[in-house]
Amino acid sequence: MNQLPIHAVLPDLLAALRDGNGAVLIAPPGAGKTTAVATALLGQDWCTGTVLLLSPRRVAARAAAERMAAMLGEAPGETVGYVTRLDSKRSKTTRVVVLTEAIFVSTILNDPDLAGVSAVLFDEAHERHLDSDLGLALAIESQSVLRPDLRLLVMSATIDGARFSRLLSDAPVIESAGKAHPLAIKWLGARPEARIDESMASAILTAWREEQGDILAFLPGVGEIERTRERLAERLPAALVLPLHGQCDPAAQRAAIRRDPEGRQRIVLATAIAETSLTLDGVSVVVDAGLSRRAEFDKAAGVTRLVTHRASQAAAAQRAGRAARQGPGVAYRLWDEAAHAGRPPFDPPEMLVADLAPLMLTLAQWGATRPAALPWLDPPPVAALSAARQTLQSLAALDAAGTITQHGRSMARLPMAPQLAHMLLYAAQHGAESDAARLALLLQERGLGGRGDDLAARLQRWDGDRSGRAGDSRRLAGRWADQARNLVAGGARDAPPLGVLLAEAYPDNIARRRDAAGEHWLTAGGRGLRLDPASPLARSEWLAVGDAQGEAKGARITGAIALTEAEIAQWLGHRTERRSTLRWIEGEDRVEALLETRLGAITLSRGSDPAPDPETIRDFLLGKVRAEGLGLVPLSKASQALLRRARYAGVAALTDEALLADAAEWLAPLLLRRLDQIDPARLHEALRARLDYAAQQALDRLAPAQFTSPAGTGHAIDYDDPGGPSVELRVQALFGLDRHPTFGQPALPLLLKLTDPGGKPLQTTRDLPGFWRGSWKDVQRDMKGRYPKHRWPDQPWTEAPSLKTKNAFNRSG
């Protein structure tokens, strides 16, 4: 057997696992950790059972198992086997099992003490997948409570070893050197104006001309791979161009991983699936687009969508390292060297961006009532856990207290997202488990049934597909259907349509068309979605949406099934509700009461409510007043004056803030269906009733309501006048007064707005004696000509006050 760099540190690693139950292994790409460590454990005294090697991807799991088996001179399934969702090779003699992280989580849930397992190896832990972090947390807890003899080993090339060491109770960190093959980096620079497939095809052509050896090109997704493949077919028609991604069947994946049997130079177009774990024989050239596409949960849209980002520095290093695994290599990068430092150092852990409903269901099944107490490298965000709990409660997987229900336990036994597990169990109750299982797999396995946004059409194409991958998928769906059938009691056999099944999985994503073209849709969850008007689904009135990609506002529907209104009425009636709603009629200051039948945010029907709940109307009107202010309340002049006085005097109970805060006490009893129906007298009394005796006395003392003139006339004091509290009155009412009127305590001068007998302004003053002895002469001269019947004395402060004309005054005297 060829010596690998990992063999130099194997003695230290074996000693660490002999003396303790955990270790961290840091080894660069090509050191041999994936293929050498697991089999090396089999000869240890403590290792009497199975060794589980966790791999982040199915392709890598199968490839690692096949390589280890070949190194032992065996076929997969003998000493070394593997288990993935679509494929497995395992026998009674299998001691090392390579499995995906998701399958390990399912395994430990079903068997928390991992009976018969001696060690669990977490490979490529730096990728920080949700199932990897979750599986490690559960394994650590199982080790501490049930299996102190269980060995846990975390392995990676780029992880922070100290953090993982602390998580494993200060386990030793062992570092291995890698093969020091030279690696050259060539910076091609970015071309923002060019399509990614065009730029990649050009870069690959350059590498093809200038370099020797097979070429591995990294692209963000399957679409870019296919378009780049088409461009290369035009320019290099004789070249062997092979795709490598999760949708390829196993034979195609093996062809991309291994050297060409005829010795031809290969061009492998891969997603991030080839970033770690895999060694591609013969590759000495890497062409990196510098992009990474990952699934992120959009909390606003309620869907998981694929988002393209710049690849992190760590990912770029992993990719470039693929070129120097077996000898000197070169990596072409489609960005500028100066911009490299601006890339994020690492990709974010899935824990921080993923939908946590699956994790929440797993923790509920595990019995973890306090998720934050588990041993996490990065604890799950509280807000995301809360949203996940709400989702699971809407699916009846958790009760109101957050405890897992029997339905939730059944959901957890199915290897799929909680929404799809709920759908499958619902379908099994109606005899439609086969359809639901196929639909669930179609939503999880991209590429099945080809492309297109019509999931029903894709199901039909999948049914007719005779490829090995399609057959394996159909058999897996059959096993899921059998599982679901065994988990539910026999029920009705009236199978729901496919659209209803999908709607049961994602009730918030039931959507109704909003325009004639079928481009804009409204979901029951209140979100707007878009659909290509050329899609056959655009003619439907209703859709059950299974997948939508893009920004939360106007995300594009990429997978849906048509629904009819009759199907909604027959099958989804339990999702609709009939309720009374209230609507404010602008300009009329009134509430309109409506009876609506709704499916979430979608209104199915609406009509007038003849008998609305008075208390609900009062609450609505109170909310409207609180939102828009007291200006909506029809205050009488007396009430307005009262509030102005209170503001001036600083009476706290009648401030706008206090009145709005306490509106339920003083305003609610007066409300009917219209604000203008409030009785002004009752409203005024309600406002005065907020003042106790002491407050009323203080108000009258500090801000009296009116001024009584020497002529005995009463005049309201205007406390909102910009010039200060003022009164408006005829000048004759002040005859005989030789001091300026005051108000309040301490006494303050009133602003006097003096008028002539016809009510027209004469003078505004705060100095009445000064006015008499000053500008009164000019007023007197003018008024004698205009109002000759009235008195206009030379010394008004000596005259008796009266509003009467001269003749009437003289007669009364």
Summary of the structure (lengths in Angstrom):
residues: 813
radius of gyration: 40.8
end to end distance: 137.0
largest distance: 138.1
contacts: 2681
relative contact order: 0.05
helix: 43%
strand: 21%
